[in-house]
Amino acid sequence: ADAAITKHLAHFLVKHHKAIEQKSSKRKDIKTTSGVNVILFNGGVFKSPLLRQRILDNLETWSKSPIKMLTHQDLDLSVAIGAASFGIAKRGKGIRIKGGAPRTYYIGIESSAPAIPGFPRPIKALCVVPFGMEEGTESDIPGHEFGLIIGQKVAFRFLSSSTRKNDTLGTILDEWDDEVHEISPLQLTLESPEKNASMVPVYLHSKISDIGTLELWCIGKNSKQKWKLEFNVRENNTNP
């Protein structure tokens, strides 16, 4: 891993500034700024005043304006304090700030085009969780029907993007650049009532639970059967 913190920070800021500009171009109520306005340090590594000042100096150079540094309660315990506050808020004893899904999530679907020998079958990316979808909400994925293989082990490929914030539920991407990244696949065997491999037509229903788990339900079109895929979106926020 590259230890150049400022390089990673610059990449993050540039990428997300572009995403905000794209969103603001479609909405008049969103105004973009030229750079960072405030900063809150978090974690014991920032107990060093030299490191904090170095980061602040770089940000002010890029933004070409002073940046306000917010005061912290305890750098070593800040994450634990936040987790405890969240737990208290969930019990109705505090204010809970809801930010929704931090990324847009997709599931890979195979193209109906014939496979080319020696080459993997191309996939498309179907949006199953749009950016900002709140925990505890659910929805059918409209306009699409899929063939689901049951009775044998298959891999479900998940993808995510931290910058494609305008994709809506059911959006299909035929192609994408480095805005979309593949994350850990889910390999499992979905139970077949006939105890052999087959393909069944299904439609999809997605839900984000209160604990940050994506539940993707595959609901049989011609039967009452349904199969659930579970994916922890919090534990898989590792890609840029």
C-alpha positions in Angstrom: 0.0 0.0 0.0 1.2 3.5 -0.8 1.9 5.5 2.3 1.4 8.9 0.6 -1.7 10.0 2.5 -2.1 13.2 0.6 -2.1 11.5 -2.8 -5.0 9.2 -1.7 -6.7 12.2 -0.2 -6.4 14.2 -3.4 -7.7 11.3 -5.5 -10.7 11.0 -3.2 -11.6 14.7 -3.2 -11.2 15.1 -7.0 -13.4 12.0 -7.7 -16.2 13.1 -5.4 -16.1 16.7 -6.5 -16.8 15.5 -10.0 -19.7 13.5 -8.7 -21.1 16.5 -6.9 -20.8 18.7 -10.0 -22.7 16.1 -12.1 -25.5 16.0 -9.5 -25.6 19.8 -9.2 -25.9 20.3 -12.9 -29.3 18.5 -12.7 -30.5 20.3 -9.6 -30.7 24.0 -9.1 -30.9 23.6 -5.3 -27.4 22.2 -5.0 -24.4 24.5 -5.0 -20.9 23.3 -5.3 -17.8 24.8 -3.6 -14.3 25.0 -4.9 -12.9 22.8 -2.1 -13.0 21.7 1.5 -14.5 24.0 4.1 -14.1 22.2 7.3 -12.2 19.1 8.6 -12.7 16.8 11.5 -9.7 14.5 12.4 -10.5 11.0 13.6 -8.3 8.2 15.0 -5.3 8.0 17.2 -2.8 8.5 14.3 -3.9 12.2 14.3 -2.8 12.8 17.9 0.4 14.1 16.3 0.0 17.9 15.8 2.6 17.8 13.1 0.5 15.3 11.0 -2.7 17.3 11.5 -1.0 20.5 10.5 0.6 18.9 7.4 -2.8 17.6 6.2 -4.4 21.0 6.9 -1.7 22.9 5.0 -2.2 20.7 2.0 -5.9 21.1 2.0 -5.7 24.8 2.3 -3.2 24.9 -0.6 -5.6 22.9 -2.8 -8.7 24.9 -1.7 -6.8 28.3 -1.8 -8.8 29.4 1.3 -8.6 28.8 5.1 -10.2 25.6 6.4 -11.9 25.4 9.8 -10.6 22.5 12.0 -13.4 21.1 14.1 -12.6 20.3 17.7 -12.6 16.6 18.7 -13.6 14.9 22.0 -11.1 12.1 22.0 -9.2 10.9 19.0 -8.5 7.5 20.5 -12.2 6.9 21.4 -14.0 8.9 18.7 -15.1 5.8 16.8 -16.3 4.0 20.0 -18.1 7.1 21.2 -19.9 7.4 17.8 -20.9 3.8 17.9 -22.3 4.1 21.4 -24.2 7.3 20.4 -25.7 5.5 17.5 -26.8 2.6 19.7 -28.5 5.0 22.1 -30.2 6.8 19.2 -31.6 3.6 17.8 -33.3 3.1 21.2 -35.0 6.4 20.8 -32.9 8.2 23.4 -31.0 10.5 21.0 -30.9 12.1 17.6 -30.1 9.7 14.8 -28.7 11.2 11.6 -29.6 9.1 8.6 -27.3 9.2 5.6 -28.6 6.2 3.7 -26.5 3.8 1.6 -23.0 5.3 1.2 -22.6 3.8 -2.3 -24.6 2.6 -5.2 -24.7 -1.2 -5.4 -25.2 -3.5 -8.4 -25.5 -7.2 -9.1 -23.8 -8.6 -12.2 -26.2 -10.2 -14.7 -25.0 -12.2 -17.7 -25.7 -11.0 -21.2 -28.0 -13.0 -23.3 -25.5 -12.9 -26.1 -23.9 -16.2 -27.0 -20.7 -17.0 -25.2 -17.4 -16.8 -27.1 -15.2 -19.9 -26.5 -12.2 -19.0 -24.5 -13.7 -15.7 -23.2 -15.8 -15.1 -20.1 -19.4 -14.2 -20.7 -19.8 -10.4 -20.4 -21.9 -9.1 -17.6 -24.1 -6.0 -17.1 -24.5 -4.2 -13.8 -28.0 -3.9 -12.5 -28.6 -1.3 -9.8 -30.2 -2.9 -6.7 -29.4 -0.2 -4.1 -29.3 3.4 -5.2 -27.1 5.9 -3.4 -28.8 7.2 -0.3 -31.3 4.4 0.1 -32.2 4.5 3.8 -31.7 1.5 6.1 -35.0 -0.2 6.8 -36.5 0.5 3.4 -37.3 -1.9 0.6 -38.6 -1.9 -3.0 -39.3 -4.1 -6.0 -36.8 -3.7 -8.8 -39.0 -2.6 -11.7 -39.1 -3.5 -15.3 -36.9 -6.6 -15.3 -37.3 -10.4 -15.3 -34.3 -12.7 -14.9 -33.4 -16.4 -15.1 -32.2 -17.8 -11.8 -30.1 -21.0 -11.7 -31.1 -23.2 -8.7 -30.0 -26.6 -7.5 -26.3 -26.0 -8.2 -23.5 -23.8 -6.9 -23.3 -20.4 -8.6 -21.5 -17.2 -8.0 -23.4 -13.9 -7.7 -21.1 -10.9 -8.6 -21.7 -7.7 -6.7 -20.3 -4.3 -7.7 -20.4 -0.8 -6.2 -19.7 2.8 -6.9 -19.1 5.8 -4.6 -19.4 8.3 -7.5 -22.4 7.2 -9.6 -25.0 8.8 -7.4 -27.7 9.3 -10.0 -28.4 5.7 -10.9 -31.8 4.6 -9.9 -33.2 1.3 -8.9 -33.3 -1.0 -11.9 -30.8 1.0 -14.0 -28.6 -1.4 -16.1 -25.1 -0.4 -17.1 -23.8 -2.1 -20.3 -20.4 -0.6 -19.9 -18.6 1.3 -17.1 -15.2 2.7 -16.4 -13.3 3.0 -13.1 -16.4 4.5 -11.5 -17.7 1.0 -10.8 -15.7 -1.7 -8.9 -16.4 -5.4 -8.4 -16.4 -6.5 -4.8 -16.6 -9.9 -3.1 -18.7 -12.4 -5.0 -21.3 -14.5 -3.1 -21.1 -18.2 -3.9 -23.9 -20.6 -2.8 -26.4 -23.2 -3.9 -30.0 -22.1 -3.9 -32.4 -24.9 -3.0 -34.4 -26.5 -5.8 -37.7 -28.3 -5.0 -36.9 -30.8 -7.6 -33.4 -31.5 -6.2 -31.8 -30.9 -9.6 -30.4 -27.9 -11.4 -32.8 -25.7 -13.3 -33.5 -22.2 -14.3 -36.6 -20.3 -13.1 -37.9 -16.9 -14.0 -37.8 -14.4 -11.2 -38.1 -10.8 -10.4 -36.0 -9.0 -7.8 -36.9 -7.2 -4.5 -34.2 -5.4 -2.5 -34.1 -4.3 1.1 -31.5 -2.7 3.3 -31.9 -3.8 6.9 -31.3 -1.7 10.0 -27.9 -3.4 10.5 -26.7 -2.6 7.0 -27.4 -5.9 5.3 -28.5 -5.9 1.7 -31.3 -8.5 1.3 -31.9 -9.3 -2.4 -34.9 -11.5 -2.8 -35.4 -13.5 -6.0 -39.2 -14.1 -6.2 -40.5 -16.8 -8.6 -42.7 -15.5 -11.3 -44.8 -18.7 -11.7 -44.7 -19.9 -8.1 -44.7 -18.7 -4.5 -41.1 -19.6 -4.0 -38.4 -17.0 -3.2 -34.7 -17.1 -2.5 -32.7 -14.6 -0.4 -29.2 -13.3 -1.1 -27.6 -11.5 1.8 -24.7 -9.1 1.5 -23.2 -6.9 4.2 -22.7 -3.5 2.6 -20.9 -2.0 5.6 -18.2 -4.7 5.6 -17.6 -4.4 1.9 -16.9 -0.6 1.6 -13.3 -1.3 0.8 -13.0 -0.1 -2.8 -12.4 3.6 -3.8 
